[in-house]
Amino acid sequence: MIVQRCVGARVGLMGNPSDGFGGKTIAALLNDFYASLTLWESPKLEIIPHPHFDPFCFDSIDRLARIAEDDCYYGGVRPL
């Protein structure tokens, strides 16, 4: 089974996003931009860290310290 979905980009022009339920917002759709998702069945689940944004190998201790200070050591892996 393959599931594919696309959704157009939306830009909020006025209002706070939290105002979307009961508040006032003005937004517009951008037809030229969208996000797409494709899911398919697989016998295994593999989470592959992003090579740039979720590194596990560092050129130096200074590079590790800089990344840990900016993004936390675990990057996006720990919340996952």
mmCIF file of the N, C-alpha and C atoms, coordinates in Angstrom:
data_MODEL
# 
_entry.id   MODEL 
# 
loop_
_atom_site.group_PDB 
_atom_site.id 
_atom_site.type_symbol 
_atom_site.label_atom_id 
_atom_site.label_alt_id 
_atom_site.label_comp_id 
_atom_site.label_asym_id 
_atom_site.label_entity_id 
_atom_site.label_seq_id 
_atom_site.pdbx_PDB_ins_code 
_atom_site.Cartn_x 
_atom_site.Cartn_y 
_atom_site.Cartn_z 
_atom_site.occupancy 
_atom_site.B_iso_or_equiv 
_atom_site.pdbx_formal_charge 
_atom_site.auth_seq_id 
_atom_site.auth_comp_id 
_atom_site.auth_asym_id 
_atom_site.auth_atom_id 
_atom_site.pdbx_PDB_model_num 
ATOM 1   N N  . MET A 1 1  ? 0.845   -1.175 0.000  1.00 0.00 ? 1  MET A N  1 
ATOM 2   C CA . MET A 1 1  ? 0.000   0.000  0.000  1.00 0.00 ? 1  MET A CA 1 
ATOM 3   C C  . MET A 1 1  ? 0.893   1.242  0.000  1.00 0.00 ? 1  MET A C  1 
ATOM 4   N N  . ILE A 1 2  ? 0.615   2.170  -0.882 1.00 0.00 ? 2  ILE A N  1 
ATOM 5   C CA . ILE A 1 2  ? 1.352   3.434  -0.951 1.00 0.00 ? 2  ILE A CA 1 
ATOM 6   C C  . ILE A 1 2  ? 0.370   4.575  -0.723 1.00 0.00 ? 2  ILE A C  1 
ATOM 7   N N  . VAL A 1 3  ? 0.728   5.477  0.166  1.00 0.00 ? 3  VAL A N  1 
ATOM 8   C CA . VAL A 1 3  ? -0.085  6.656  0.463  1.00 0.00 ? 3  VAL A CA 1 
ATOM 9   C C  . VAL A 1 3  ? 0.714   7.878  0.048  1.00 0.00 ? 3  VAL A C  1 
ATOM 10  N N  . GLN A 1 4  ? 0.125   8.708  -0.803 1.00 0.00 ? 4  GLN A N  1 
ATOM 11  C CA . GLN A 1 4  ? 0.777   9.941  -1.227 1.00 0.00 ? 4  GLN A CA 1 
ATOM 12  C C  . GLN A 1 4  ? -0.168  11.113 -0.984 1.00 0.00 ? 4  GLN A C  1 
ATOM 13  N N  . ARG A 1 5  ? 0.366   12.173 -0.414 1.00 0.00 ? 5  ARG A N  1 
ATOM 14  C CA . ARG A 1 5  ? -0.427  13.366 -0.143 1.00 0.00 ? 5  ARG A CA 1 
ATOM 15  C C  . ARG A 1 5  ? 0.416   14.607 -0.419 1.00 0.00 ? 5  ARG A C  1 
ATOM 16  N N  . CYS A 1 6  ? -0.233  15.665 -0.858 1.00 0.00 ? 6  CYS A N  1 
ATOM 17  C CA . CYS A 1 6  ? 0.402   16.970 -1.055 1.00 0.00 ? 6  CYS A CA 1 
ATOM 18  C C  . CYS A 1 6  ? -0.483  18.026 -0.414 1.00 0.00 ? 6  CYS A C  1 
ATOM 19  N N  . VAL A 1 7  ? 0.139   19.043 0.115  1.00 0.00 ? 7  VAL A N  1 
ATOM 20  C CA . VAL A 1 7  ? -0.617  20.153 0.685  1.00 0.00 ? 7  VAL A CA 1 
ATOM 21  C C  . VAL A 1 7  ? 0.089   21.443 0.290  1.00 0.00 ? 7  VAL A C  1 
ATOM 22  N N  . GLY A 1 8  ? -0.688  22.412 -0.129 1.00 0.00 ? 8  GLY A N  1 
ATOM 23  C CA . GLY A 1 8  ? -0.131  23.690 -0.555 1.00 0.00 ? 8  GLY A CA 1 
ATOM 24  C C  . GLY A 1 8  ? 0.395   24.502 0.613  1.00 0.00 ? 8  GLY A C  1 
ATOM 25  N N  . ALA A 1 9  ? 1.379   25.315 0.311  1.00 0.00 ? 9  ALA A N  1 
ATOM 26  C CA . ALA A 1 9  ? 1.950   26.183 1.349  1.00 0.00 ? 9  ALA A CA 1 
ATOM 27  C C  . ALA A 1 9  ? 0.966   27.297 1.681  1.00 0.00 ? 9  ALA A C  1 
ATOM 28  N N  . ARG A 1 10 ? 1.005   27.729 2.919  1.00 0.00 ? 10 ARG A N  1 
ATOM 29  C CA . ARG A 1 10 ? 0.131   28.794 3.382  1.00 0.00 ? 10 ARG A CA 1 
ATOM 30  C C  . ARG A 1 10 ? 0.990   29.803 4.123  1.00 0.00 ? 10 ARG A C  1 
ATOM 31  N N  . VAL A 1 11 ? 0.694   31.052 3.919  1.00 0.00 ? 11 VAL A N  1 
ATOM 32  C CA . VAL A 1 11 ? 1.419   32.107 4.616  1.00 0.00 ? 11 VAL A CA 1 
ATOM 33  C C  . VAL A 1 11 ? 0.415   32.918 5.423  1.00 0.00 ? 11 VAL A C  1 
ATOM 34  N N  . GLY A 1 12 ? 0.750   33.152 6.695  1.00 0.00 ? 12 GLY A N  1 
ATOM 35  C CA . GLY A 1 12 ? -0.089  33.983 7.545  1.00 0.00 ? 12 GLY A CA 1 
ATOM 36  C C  . GLY A 1 12 ? 0.281   35.445 7.362  1.00 0.00 ? 12 GLY A C  1 
ATOM 37  N N  . LEU A 1 13 ? -0.647  36.250 6.917  1.00 0.00 ? 13 LEU A N  1 
ATOM 38  C CA . LEU A 1 13 ? -0.375  37.664 6.679  1.00 0.00 ? 13 LEU A CA 1 
ATOM 39  C C  . LEU A 1 13 ? -0.629  38.513 7.913  1.00 0.00 ? 13 LEU A C  1 
ATOM 40  N N  . MET A 1 14 ? -1.674  38.179 8.653  1.00 0.00 ? 14 MET A N  1 
ATOM 41  C CA . MET A 1 14 ? -2.006  38.924 9.871  1.00 0.00 ? 14 MET A CA 1 
ATOM 42  C C  . MET A 1 14 ? -2.577  37.959 10.897 1.00 0.00 ? 14 MET A C  1 
ATOM 43  N N  . GLY A 1 15 ? -2.367  38.271 12.146 1.00 0.00 ? 15 GLY A N  1 
ATOM 44  C CA . GLY A 1 15 ? -2.917  37.458 13.222 1.00 0.00 ? 15 GLY A CA 1 
ATOM 45  C C  . GLY A 1 15 ? -1.889  36.478 13.743 1.00 0.00 ? 15 GLY A C  1 
ATOM 46  N N  . ASN A 1 16 ? -2.127  36.006 14.918 1.00 0.00 ? 16 ASN A N  1 
ATOM 47  C CA . ASN A 1 16 ? -1.252  35.053 15.572 1.00 0.00 ? 16 ASN A CA 1 
ATOM 48  C C  . ASN A 1 16 ? -1.745  33.657 15.220 1.00 0.00 ? 16 ASN A C  1 
ATOM 49  N N  . PRO A 1 17 ? -0.844  32.703 14.908 1.00 0.00 ? 17 PRO A N  1 
ATOM 50  C CA . PRO A 1 17 ? -1.321  31.352 14.580 1.00 0.00 ? 17 PRO A CA 1 
ATOM 51  C C  . PRO A 1 17 ? -2.207  30.751 15.654 1.00 0.00 ? 17 PRO A C  1 
ATOM 52  N N  . SER A 1 18 ? -1.986  31.095 16.899 1.00 0.00 ? 18 SER A N  1 
ATOM 53  C CA . SER A 1 18 ? -2.839  30.548 17.953 1.00 0.00 ? 18 SER A CA 1 
ATOM 54  C C  . SER A 1 18 ? -4.241  31.146 17.911 1.00 0.00 ? 18 SER A C  1 
ATOM 55  N N  . ASP A 1 19 ? -4.422  32.209 17.138 1.00 0.00 ? 19 ASP A N  1 
ATOM 56  C CA . ASP A 1 19 ? -5.746  32.810 16.984 1.00 0.00 ? 19 ASP A CA 1 
ATOM 57  C C  . ASP A 1 19 ? -6.609  32.053 15.980 1.00 0.00 ? 19 ASP A C  1 
ATOM 58  N N  . GLY A 1 20 ? -6.066  31.026 15.333 1.00 0.00 ? 20 GLY A N  1 
ATOM 59  C CA . GLY A 1 20 ? -6.793  30.305 14.293 1.00 0.00 ? 20 GLY A CA 1 
ATOM 60  C C  . GLY A 1 20 ? -8.089  29.689 14.778 1.00 0.00 ? 20 GLY A C  1 
ATOM 61  N N  . PHE A 1 21 ? -8.195  29.363 16.058 1.00 0.00 ? 21 PHE A N  1 
ATOM 62  C CA . PHE A 1 21 ? -9.419  28.796 16.589 1.00 0.00 ? 21 PHE A CA 1 
ATOM 63  C C  . PHE A 1 21 ? -10.159 29.868 17.368 1.00 0.00 ? 21 PHE A C  1 
ATOM 64  N N  . GLY A 1 22 ? -11.058 30.529 16.690 1.00 0.00 ? 22 GLY A N  1 
ATOM 65  C CA . GLY A 1 22 ? -11.870 31.539 17.345 1.00 0.00 ? 22 GLY A CA 1 
ATOM 66  C C  . GLY A 1 22 ? -11.310 32.947 17.230 1.00 0.00 ? 22 GLY A C  1 
ATOM 67  N N  . GLY A 1 23 ? -10.099 33.090 16.757 1.00 0.00 ? 23 GLY A N  1 
ATOM 68  C CA . GLY A 1 23 ? -9.490  34.412 16.603 1.00 0.00 ? 23 GLY A CA 1 
ATOM 69  C C  . GLY A 1 23 ? -9.613  34.889 15.170 1.00 0.00 ? 23 GLY A C  1 
ATOM 70  N N  . LYS A 1 24 ? -8.935  35.952 14.863 1.00 0.00 ? 24 LYS A N  1 
ATOM 71  C CA . LYS A 1 24 ? -8.978  36.528 13.520 1.00 0.00 ? 24 LYS A CA 1 
ATOM 72  C C  . LYS A 1 24 ? -7.605  36.372 12.866 1.00 0.00 ? 24 LYS A C  1 
ATOM 73  N N  . THR A 1 25 ? -7.574  35.791 11.666 1.00 0.00 ? 25 THR A N  1 
ATOM 74  C CA . THR A 1 25 ? -6.344  35.654 10.897 1.00 0.00 ? 25 THR A CA 1 
ATOM 75  C C  . THR A 1 25 ? -6.645  35.916 9.432  1.00 0.00 ? 25 THR A C  1 
ATOM 76  N N  . ILE A 1 26 ? -5.627  36.348 8.716  1.00 0.00 ? 26 ILE A N  1 
ATOM 77  C CA . ILE A 1 26 ? -5.699  36.476 7.257  1.00 0.00 ? 26 ILE A CA 1 
ATOM 78  C C  . ILE A 1 26 ? -4.519  35.682 6.709  1.00 0.00 ? 26 ILE A C  1 
ATOM 79  N N  . ALA A 1 27 ? -4.820  34.714 5.844  1.00 0.00 ? 27 ALA A N  1 
ATOM 80  C CA . ALA A 1 27 ? -3.781  33.860 5.279  1.00 0.00 ? 27 ALA A CA 1 
ATOM 81  C C  . ALA A 1 27 ? -4.016  33.702 3.793  1.00 0.00 ? 27 ALA A C  1 
ATOM 82  N N  . ALA A 1 28 ? -2.977  33.274 3.082  1.00 0.00 ? 28 ALA A N  1 
ATOM 83  C CA . ALA A 1 28 ? -3.079  33.047 1.643  1.00 0.00 ? 28 ALA A CA 1 
ATOM 84  C C  . ALA A 1 28 ? -2.378  31.739 1.301  1.00 0.00 ? 28 ALA A C  1 
ATOM 85  N N  . LEU A 1 29 ? -2.898  31.061 0.272  1.00 0.00 ? 29 LEU A N  1 
ATOM 86  C CA . LEU A 1 29 ? -2.259  29.846 -0.230 1.00 0.00 ? 29 LEU A CA 1 
ATOM 87  C C  . LEU A 1 29 ? -1.284  30.213 -1.340 1.00 0.00 ? 29 LEU A C  1 
ATOM 88  N N  . LEU A 1 30 ? -0.167  29.504 -1.395 1.00 0.00 ? 30 LEU A N  1 
ATOM 89  C CA . LEU A 1 30 ? 0.833   29.706 -2.440 1.00 0.00 ? 30 LEU A CA 1 
ATOM 90  C C  . LEU A 1 30 ? 0.834   28.470 -3.328 1.00 0.00 ? 30 LEU A C  1 
ATOM 91  N N  . ASN A 1 31 ? 0.293   28.593 -4.523 1.00 0.00 ? 31 ASN A N  1 
ATOM 92  C CA . ASN A 1 31 ? 0.134   27.440 -5.405 1.00 0.00 ? 31 ASN A CA 1 
ATOM 93  C C  . ASN A 1 31 ? 1.453   26.855 -5.890 1.00 0.00 ? 31 ASN A C  1 
ATOM 94  N N  . ASP A 1 32 ? 2.505   27.655 -5.969 1.00 0.00 ? 32 ASP A N  1 
ATOM 95  C CA . ASP A 1 32 ? 3.777   27.174 -6.507 1.00 0.00 ? 32 ASP A CA 1 
ATOM 96  C C  . ASP A 1 32 ? 4.619   26.419 -5.487 1.00 0.00 ? 32 ASP A C  1 
ATOM 97  N N  . PHE A 1 33 ? 4.214   26.407 -4.234 1.00 0.00 ? 33 PHE A N  1 
ATOM 98  C CA . PHE A 1 33 ? 4.986   25.748 -3.184 1.00 0.00 ? 33 PHE A CA 1 
ATOM 99  C C  . PHE A 1 33 ? 4.093   24.765 -2.434 1.00 0.00 ? 33 PHE A C  1 
ATOM 100 N N  . TYR A 1 34 ? 4.662   23.614 -2.086 1.00 0.00 ? 34 TYR A N  1 
ATOM 101 C CA . TYR A 1 34 ? 3.876   22.610 -1.382 1.00 0.00 ? 34 TYR A CA 1 
ATOM 102 C C  . TYR A 1 34 ? 4.812   21.641 -0.659 1.00 0.00 ? 34 TYR A C  1 
ATOM 103 N N  . ALA A 1 35 ? 4.245   20.900 0.244  1.00 0.00 ? 35 ALA A N  1 
ATOM 104 C CA . ALA A 1 35 ? 4.946   19.806 0.915  1.00 0.00 ? 35 ALA A CA 1 
ATOM 105 C C  . ALA A 1 35 ? 4.304   18.513 0.444  1.00 0.00 ? 35 ALA A C  1 
ATOM 106 N N  . SER A 1 36 ? 5.128   17.494 0.237  1.00 0.00 ? 36 SER A N  1 
ATOM 107 C CA . SER A 1 36 ? 4.581   16.211 -0.194 1.00 0.00 ? 36 SER A CA 1 
ATOM 108 C C  . SER A 1 36 ? 5.089   15.107 0.724  1.00 0.00 ? 36 SER A C  1 
ATOM 109 N N  . LEU A 1 37 ? 4.310   14.050 0.813  1.00 0.00 ? 37 LEU A N  1 
ATOM 110 C CA . LEU A 1 37 ? 4.626   12.925 1.672  1.00 0.00 ? 37 LEU A CA 1 
ATOM 111 C C  . LEU A 1 37 ? 4.280   11.645 0.937  1.00 0.00 ? 37 LEU A C  1 
ATOM 112 N N  . THR A 1 38 ? 5.182   10.677 0.985  1.00 0.00 ? 38 THR A N  1 
ATOM 113 C CA . THR A 1 38 ? 4.923   9.355  0.433  1.00 0.00 ? 38 THR A CA 1 
ATOM 114 C C  . THR A 1 38 ? 5.252   8.323  1.504  1.00 0.00 ? 38 THR A C  1 
ATOM 115 N N  . LEU A 1 39 ? 4.288   7.487  1.821  1.00 0.00 ? 39 LEU A N  1 
ATOM 116 C CA . LEU A 1 39 ? 4.471   6.407  2.798  1.00 0.00 ? 39 LEU A CA 1 
ATOM 117 C C  . LEU A 1 39 ? 4.189   5.085  2.110  1.00 0.00 ? 39 LEU A C  1 
ATOM 118 N N  . TRP A 1 40 ? 4.976   4.075  2.472  1.00 0.00 ? 40 TRP A N  1 
ATOM 119 C CA . TRP A 1 40 ? 4.722   2.750  1.959  1.00 0.00 ? 40 TRP A CA 1 
ATOM 120 C C  . TRP A 1 40 ? 5.045   1.718  3.028  1.00 0.00 ? 40 TRP A C  1 
ATOM 121 N N  . GLU A 1 41 ? 4.440   0.569  2.905  1.00 0.00 ? 41 GLU A N  1 
ATOM 122 C CA . GLU A 1 41 ? 4.661   -0.497 3.874  1.00 0.00 ? 41 GLU A CA 1 
ATOM 123 C C  . GLU A 1 41 ? 6.081   -1.031 3.740  1.00 0.00 ? 41 GLU A C  1 
ATOM 124 N N  . SER A 1 42 ? 6.664   -1.365 4.863  1.00 0.00 ? 42 SER A N  1 
ATOM 125 C CA . SER A 1 42 ? 8.015   -1.890 4.878  1.00 0.00 ? 42 SER A CA 1 
ATOM 126 C C  . SER A 1 42 ? 8.129   -2.890 6.022  1.00 0.00 ? 42 SER A C  1 
ATOM 127 N N  . PRO A 1 43 ? 8.966   -3.898 5.874  1.00 0.00 ? 43 PRO A N  1 
ATOM 128 C CA . PRO A 1 43 ? 9.119   -4.856 6.968  1.00 0.00 ? 43 PRO A CA 1 
ATOM 129 C C  . PRO A 1 43 ? 9.937   -4.311 8.135  1.00 0.00 ? 43 PRO A C  1 
ATOM 130 N N  . LYS A 1 44 ? 10.576  -3.168 7.966  1.00 0.00 ? 44 LYS A N  1 
ATOM 131 C CA . LYS A 1 44 ? 11.368  -2.592 9.052  1.00 0.00 ? 44 LYS A CA 1 
ATOM 132 C C  . LYS A 1 44 ? 11.194  -1.083 9.089  1.00 0.00 ? 44 LYS A C  1 
ATOM 133 N N  . LEU A 1 45 ? 11.542  -0.510 10.218 1.00 0.00 ? 45 LEU A N  1 
ATOM 134 C CA . LEU A 1 45 ? 11.520  0.937  10.398 1.00 0.00 ? 45 LEU A CA 1 
ATOM 135 C C  . LEU A 1 45 ? 12.953  1.380  10.645 1.00 0.00 ? 45 LEU A C  1 
ATOM 136 N N  . GLU A 1 46 ? 13.422  2.320  9.853  1.00 0.00 ? 46 GLU A N  1 
ATOM 137 C CA . GLU A 1 46 ? 14.783  2.825  10.003 1.00 0.00 ? 46 GLU A CA 1 
ATOM 138 C C  . GLU A 1 46 ? 14.739  4.339  10.087 1.00 0.00 ? 46 GLU A C  1 
ATOM 139 N N  . ILE A 1 47 ? 15.319  4.883  11.144 1.00 0.00 ? 47 ILE A N  1 
ATOM 140 C CA . ILE A 1 47 ? 15.415  6.332  11.313 1.00 0.00 ? 47 ILE A CA 1 
ATOM 141 C C  . ILE A 1 47 ? 16.855  6.717  11.007 1.00 0.00 ? 47 ILE A C  1 
ATOM 142 N N  . ILE A 1 48 ? 17.037  7.502  9.974  1.00 0.00 ? 48 ILE A N  1 
ATOM 143 C CA . ILE A 1 48 ? 18.372  7.893  9.533  1.00 0.00 ? 48 ILE A CA 1 
ATOM 144 C C  . ILE A 1 48 ? 18.580  9.356  9.896  1.00 0.00 ? 48 ILE A C  1 
ATOM 145 N N  . PRO A 1 49 ? 19.548  9.655  10.757 1.00 0.00 ? 49 PRO A N  1 
ATOM 146 C CA . PRO A 1 49 ? 19.793  11.046 11.127 1.00 0.00 ? 49 PRO A CA 1 
ATOM 147 C C  . PRO A 1 49 ? 20.267  11.858 9.925  1.00 0.00 ? 49 PRO A C  1 
ATOM 148 N N  . HIS A 1 50 ? 19.906  13.124 9.909  1.00 0.00 ? 50 HIS A N  1 
ATOM 149 C CA . HIS A 1 50 ? 20.360  14.019 8.849  1.00 0.00 ? 50 HIS A CA 1 
ATOM 150 C C  . HIS A 1 50 ? 21.866  14.215 9.004  1.00 0.00 ? 50 HIS A C  1 
ATOM 151 N N  . PRO A 1 51 ? 22.657  14.078 7.932  1.00 0.00 ? 51 PRO A N  1 
ATOM 152 C CA . PRO A 1 51 ? 24.109  14.154 8.063  1.00 0.00 ? 51 PRO A CA 1 
ATOM 153 C C  . PRO A 1 51 ? 24.626  15.512 8.528  1.00 0.00 ? 51 PRO A C  1 
ATOM 154 N N  . HIS A 1 52 ? 23.898  16.565 8.226  1.00 0.00 ? 52 HIS A N  1 
ATOM 155 C CA . HIS A 1 52 ? 24.359  17.904 8.625  1.00 0.00 ? 52 HIS A CA 1 
ATOM 156 C C  . HIS A 1 52 ? 23.724  18.360 9.939  1.00 0.00 ? 52 HIS A C  1 
ATOM 157 N N  . PHE A 1 53 ? 22.420  18.144 10.085 1.00 0.00 ? 53 PHE A N  1 
ATOM 158 C CA . PHE A 1 53 ? 21.702  18.682 11.236 1.00 0.00 ? 53 PHE A CA 1 
ATOM 159 C C  . PHE A 1 53 ? 21.687  17.754 12.448 1.00 0.00 ? 53 PHE A C  1 
ATOM 160 N N  . ASP A 1 54 ? 21.992  16.474 12.269 1.00 0.00 ? 54 ASP A N  1 
ATOM 161 C CA . ASP A 1 54 ? 22.021  15.511 13.372 1.00 0.00 ? 54 ASP A CA 1 
ATOM 162 C C  . ASP A 1 54 ? 23.315  14.691 13.328 1.00 0.00 ? 54 ASP A C  1 
ATOM 163 N N  . PRO A 1 55 ? 24.459  15.350 13.436 1.00 0.00 ? 55 PRO A N  1 
ATOM 164 C CA . PRO A 1 55 ? 25.718  14.612 13.296 1.00 0.00 ? 55 PRO A CA 1 
ATOM 165 C C  . PRO A 1 55 ? 26.042  13.765 14.518 1.00 0.00 ? 55 PRO A C  1 
ATOM 166 N N  . PHE A 1 56 ? 26.731  12.662 14.272 1.00 0.00 ? 56 PHE A N  1 
ATOM 167 C CA . PHE A 1 56 ? 27.268  11.820 15.338 1.00 0.00 ? 56 PHE A CA 1 
ATOM 168 C C  . PHE A 1 56 ? 28.778  11.677 15.209 1.00 0.00 ? 56 PHE A C  1 
ATOM 169 N N  . CYS A 1 57 ? 29.346  12.348 14.234 1.00 0.00 ? 57 CYS A N  1 
ATOM 170 C CA . CYS A 1 57 ? 30.784  12.332 14.010 1.00 0.00 ? 57 CYS A CA 1 
ATOM 171 C C  . CYS A 1 57 ? 31.231  13.791 13.906 1.00 0.00 ? 57 CYS A C  1 
ATOM 172 N N  . PHE A 1 58 ? 32.281  14.152 14.631 1.00 0.00 ? 58 PHE A N  1 
ATOM 173 C CA . PHE A 1 58 ? 32.712  15.549 14.703 1.00 0.00 ? 58 PHE A CA 1 
ATOM 174 C C  . PHE A 1 58 ? 34.187  15.666 14.359 1.00 0.00 ? 58 PHE A C  1 
ATOM 175 N N  . ASP A 1 59 ? 34.557  16.737 13.677 1.00 0.00 ? 59 ASP A N  1 
ATOM 176 C CA . ASP A 1 59 ? 35.949  16.974 13.293 1.00 0.00 ? 59 ASP A CA 1 
ATOM 177 C C  . ASP A 1 59 ? 36.831  17.274 14.491 1.00 0.00 ? 59 ASP A C  1 
ATOM 178 N N  . SER A 1 60 ? 36.240  17.845 15.527 1.00 0.00 ? 60 SER A N  1 
ATOM 179 C CA . SER A 1 60 ? 37.031  18.213 16.700 1.00 0.00 ? 60 SER A CA 1 
ATOM 180 C C  . SER A 1 60 ? 36.097  18.384 17.898 1.00 0.00 ? 60 SER A C  1 
ATOM 181 N N  . ILE A 1 61 ? 36.691  18.465 19.069 1.00 0.00 ? 61 ILE A N  1 
ATOM 182 C CA . ILE A 1 61 ? 35.904  18.706 20.282 1.00 0.00 ? 61 ILE A CA 1 
ATOM 183 C C  . ILE A 1 61 ? 35.283  20.099 20.242 1.00 0.00 ? 61 ILE A C  1 
ATOM 184 N N  . ASP A 1 62 ? 35.965  21.042 19.579 1.00 0.00 ? 62 ASP A N  1 
ATOM 185 C CA . ASP A 1 62 ? 35.411  22.396 19.441 1.00 0.00 ? 62 ASP A CA 1 
ATOM 186 C C  . ASP A 1 62 ? 34.147  22.389 18.593 1.00 0.00 ? 62 ASP A C  1 
ATOM 187 N N  . ARG A 1 63 ? 34.146  21.584 17.533 1.00 0.00 ? 63 ARG A N  1 
ATOM 188 C CA . ARG A 1 63 ? 32.956  21.481 16.680 1.00 0.00 ? 63 ARG A CA 1 
ATOM 189 C C  . ARG A 1 63 ? 31.795  20.861 17.456 1.00 0.00 ? 63 ARG A C  1 
ATOM 190 N N  . LEU A 1 64 ? 32.073  19.828 18.231 1.00 0.00 ? 64 LEU A N  1 
ATOM 191 C CA . LEU A 1 64 ? 31.051  19.229 19.079 1.00 0.00 ? 64 LEU A CA 1 
ATOM 192 C C  . LEU A 1 64 ? 30.498  20.246 20.070 1.00 0.00 ? 64 LEU A C  1 
ATOM 193 N N  . ALA A 1 65 ? 31.384  21.022 20.695 1.00 0.00 ? 65 ALA A N  1 
ATOM 194 C CA . ALA A 1 65 ? 30.941  22.025 21.666 1.00 0.00 ? 65 ALA A CA 1 
ATOM 195 C C  . ALA A 1 65 ? 30.074  23.085 21.004 1.00 0.00 ? 65 ALA A C  1 
ATOM 196 N N  . ARG A 1 66 ? 30.447  23.498 19.799 1.00 0.00 ? 66 ARG A N  1 
ATOM 197 C CA . ARG A 1 66 ? 29.674  24.522 19.085 1.00 0.00 ? 66 ARG A CA 1 
ATOM 198 C C  . ARG A 1 66 ? 28.280  24.000 18.741 1.00 0.00 ? 66 ARG A C  1 
ATOM 199 N N  . ILE A 1 67 ? 28.196  22.786 18.252 1.00 0.00 ? 67 ILE A N  1 
ATOM 200 C CA . ILE A 1 67 ? 26.896  22.202 17.905 1.00 0.00 ? 67 ILE A CA 1 
ATOM 201 C C  . ILE A 1 67 ? 26.049  21.988 19.160 1.00 0.00 ? 67 ILE A C  1 
ATOM 202 N N  . ALA A 1 68 ? 26.663  21.501 20.229 1.00 0.00 ? 68 ALA A N  1 
ATOM 203 C CA . ALA A 1 68 ? 25.930  21.282 21.481 1.00 0.00 ? 68 ALA A CA 1 
ATOM 204 C C  . ALA A 1 68 ? 25.391  22.592 22.038 1.00 0.00 ? 68 ALA A C  1 
ATOM 205 N N  . GLU A 1 69 ? 26.160  23.663 21.890 1.00 0.00 ? 69 GLU A N  1 
ATOM 206 C CA . GLU A 1 69 ? 25.712  24.972 22.380 1.00 0.00 ? 69 GLU A CA 1 
ATOM 207 C C  . GLU A 1 69 ? 24.572  25.520 21.542 1.00 0.00 ? 69 GLU A C  1 
ATOM 208 N N  . ASP A 1 70 ? 24.646  25.338 20.231 1.00 0.00 ? 70 ASP A N  1 
ATOM 209 C CA . ASP A 1 70 ? 23.625  25.891 19.333 1.00 0.00 ? 70 ASP A CA 1 
ATOM 210 C C  . ASP A 1 70 ? 22.362  25.044 19.274 1.00 0.00 ? 70 ASP A C  1 
ATOM 211 N N  . ASP A 1 71 ? 22.517  23.731 19.153 1.00 0.00 ? 71 ASP A N  1 
ATOM 212 C CA . ASP A 1 71 ? 21.381  22.866 18.850 1.00 0.00 ? 71 ASP A CA 1 
ATOM 213 C C  . ASP A 1 71 ? 21.120  21.773 19.861 1.00 0.00 ? 71 ASP A C  1 
ATOM 214 N N  . CYS A 1 72 ? 21.907  21.708 20.927 1.00 0.00 ? 72 CYS A N  1 
ATOM 215 C CA . CYS A 1 72 ? 21.854  20.582 21.868 1.00 0.00 ? 72 CYS A CA 1 
ATOM 216 C C  . CYS A 1 72 ? 22.600  19.423 21.231 1.00 0.00 ? 72 CYS A C  1 
ATOM 217 N N  . TYR A 1 73 ? 23.250  18.639 22.011 1.00 0.00 ? 73 TYR A N  1 
ATOM 218 C CA . TYR A 1 73 ? 24.085  17.548 21.477 1.00 0.00 ? 73 TYR A CA 1 
ATOM 219 C C  . TYR A 1 73 ? 23.288  16.593 20.600 1.00 0.00 ? 73 TYR A C  1 
ATOM 220 N N  . TYR A 1 74 ? 22.080  16.257 20.995 1.00 0.00 ? 74 TYR A N  1 
ATOM 221 C CA . TYR A 1 74 ? 21.316  15.241 20.294 1.00 0.00 ? 74 TYR A CA 1 
ATOM 222 C C  . TYR A 1 74 ? 20.616  15.744 19.034 1.00 0.00 ? 74 TYR A C  1 
ATOM 223 N N  . GLY A 1 75 ? 20.592  17.060 18.795 1.00 0.00 ? 75 GLY A N  1 
ATOM 224 C CA . GLY A 1 75 ? 19.892  17.568 17.618 1.00 0.00 ? 75 GLY A CA 1 
ATOM 225 C C  . GLY A 1 75 ? 18.436  17.137 17.639 1.00 0.00 ? 75 GLY A C  1 
ATOM 226 N N  . GLY A 1 76 ? 17.955  16.613 16.503 1.00 0.00 ? 76 GLY A N  1 
ATOM 227 C CA . GLY A 1 76 ? 16.564  16.193 16.421 1.00 0.00 ? 76 GLY A CA 1 
ATOM 228 C C  . GLY A 1 76 ? 16.333  14.747 16.793 1.00 0.00 ? 76 GLY A C  1 
ATOM 229 N N  . VAL A 1 77 ? 17.391  13.999 17.138 1.00 0.00 ? 77 VAL A N  1 
ATOM 230 C CA . VAL A 1 77 ? 17.261  12.578 17.414 1.00 0.00 ? 77 VAL A CA 1 
ATOM 231 C C  . VAL A 1 77 ? 16.572  12.326 18.749 1.00 0.00 ? 77 VAL A C  1 
ATOM 232 N N  . ARG A 1 78 ? 16.943  13.051 19.770 1.00 0.00 ? 78 ARG A N  1 
ATOM 233 C CA . ARG A 1 78 ? 16.380  12.791 21.097 1.00 0.00 ? 78 ARG A CA 1 
ATOM 234 C C  . ARG A 1 78 ? 14.863  13.004 21.144 1.00 0.00 ? 78 ARG A C  1 
ATOM 235 N N  . PRO A 1 79 ? 14.322  14.106 20.592 1.00 0.00 ? 79 PRO A N  1 
ATOM 236 C CA . PRO A 1 79 ? 12.860  14.259 20.619 1.00 0.00 ? 79 PRO A CA 1 
ATOM 237 C C  . PRO A 1 79 ? 12.142  13.125 19.882 1.00 0.00 ? 79 PRO A C  1 
ATOM 238 N N  . LEU A 1 80 ? 12.789  12.578 18.874 1.00 0.00 ? 80 LEU A N  1 
ATOM 239 C CA . LEU A 1 80 ? 12.191  11.482 18.126 1.00 0.00 ? 80 LEU A CA 1 
ATOM 240 C C  . LEU A 1 80 ? 12.043  10.274 19.003 1.00 0.00 ? 80 LEU A C  1 
# 
